[in-house]
Amino acid sequence: MRPLTFVLATLTGLTAASHASAQMTQDDLKWVNQCIADNKNEKGATPAIVRAYCICMNEKMDDNETRTITQWEKANPKARVACEKQAGWN
């Protein structure tokens, strides 16, 4: 990815993540923080990208979901790919 494209993708992800995080409940925050911990050592995982990815995944999940984001993403590969792209994790 070209540097300018990467910067723009990262800024877009951060803007979306900051807007979404303002609307998160305590329960959402718990799941997002667990997702961040689960993904912090993944290849290409900058803190901003992982945070944007986890927020995106949390938003795609139903409010009544009982699985963690990490468990849910394995059963929903299309959502995972979409959030990876949105977060700039490609």
Contacts in CASP RR format, 6 or more apart in sequence:
PFRMAT RR
TARGET T0000
AUTHOR 0000-0000-0000
METHOD contacts of the structure
MODEL  1
MRPLTFVLATLTGLTAASHASAQMTQDDLKWVNQCIADNKNEKGATPAIV
RAYCICMNEKMDDNETRTITQWEKANPKARVACEKQAGWN
1 9 0 8 1.000
1 90 0 8 1.000
6 88 0 8 1.000
9 88 0 8 1.000
10 46 0 8 1.000
10 48 0 8 1.000
10 49 0 8 1.000
10 88 0 8 1.000
13 48 0 8 1.000
13 52 0 8 1.000
13 86 0 8 1.000
13 87 0 8 1.000
13 88 0 8 1.000
14 48 0 8 1.000
14 52 0 8 1.000
16 52 0 8 1.000
16 55 0 8 1.000
16 56 0 8 1.000
16 86 0 8 1.000
17 48 0 8 1.000
17 51 0 8 1.000
17 52 0 8 1.000
17 55 0 8 1.000
17 56 0 8 1.000
17 87 0 8 1.000
20 55 0 8 1.000
20 56 0 8 1.000
20 59 0 8 1.000
21 32 0 8 1.000
21 55 0 8 1.000
24 32 0 8 1.000
24 55 0 8 1.000
24 58 0 8 1.000
28 58 0 8 1.000
31 54 0 8 1.000
31 58 0 8 1.000
31 61 0 8 1.000
31 68 0 8 1.000
31 69 0 8 1.000
32 51 0 8 1.000
32 54 0 8 1.000
32 55 0 8 1.000
32 58 0 8 1.000
32 69 0 8 1.000
34 68 0 8 1.000
34 69 0 8 1.000
34 70 0 8 1.000
35 50 0 8 1.000
35 53 0 8 1.000
35 54 0 8 1.000
35 57 0 8 1.000
35 58 0 8 1.000
35 68 0 8 1.000
35 69 0 8 1.000
35 70 0 8 1.000
36 47 0 8 1.000
36 50 0 8 1.000
36 51 0 8 1.000
36 54 0 8 1.000
38 68 0 8 1.000
38 69 0 8 1.000
38 70 0 8 1.000
39 45 0 8 1.000
39 50 0 8 1.000
39 53 0 8 1.000
39 54 0 8 1.000
39 70 0 8 1.000
40 47 0 8 1.000
40 50 0 8 1.000
42 50 0 8 1.000
44 89 0 8 1.000
45 89 0 8 1.000
49 87 0 8 1.000
49 88 0 8 1.000
49 89 0 8 1.000
50 87 0 8 1.000
50 89 0 8 1.000
52 86 0 8 1.000
52 87 0 8 1.000
52 88 0 8 1.000
53 83 0 8 1.000
53 84 0 8 1.000
53 86 0 8 1.000
53 87 0 8 1.000
53 89 0 8 1.000
54 69 0 8 1.000
56 82 0 8 1.000
56 83 0 8 1.000
56 86 0 8 1.000
56 87 0 8 1.000
57 69 0 8 1.000
57 72 0 8 1.000
57 73 0 8 1.000
57 79 0 8 1.000
57 80 0 8 1.000
57 83 0 8 1.000
58 69 0 8 1.000
60 76 0 8 1.000
60 79 0 8 1.000
60 82 0 8 1.000
60 83 0 8 1.000
61 69 0 8 1.000
61 72 0 8 1.000
65 72 0 8 1.000
67 75 0 8 1.000
73 79 0 8 1.000
73 80 0 8 1.000
83 89 0 8 1.000
84 90 0 8 1.000
END
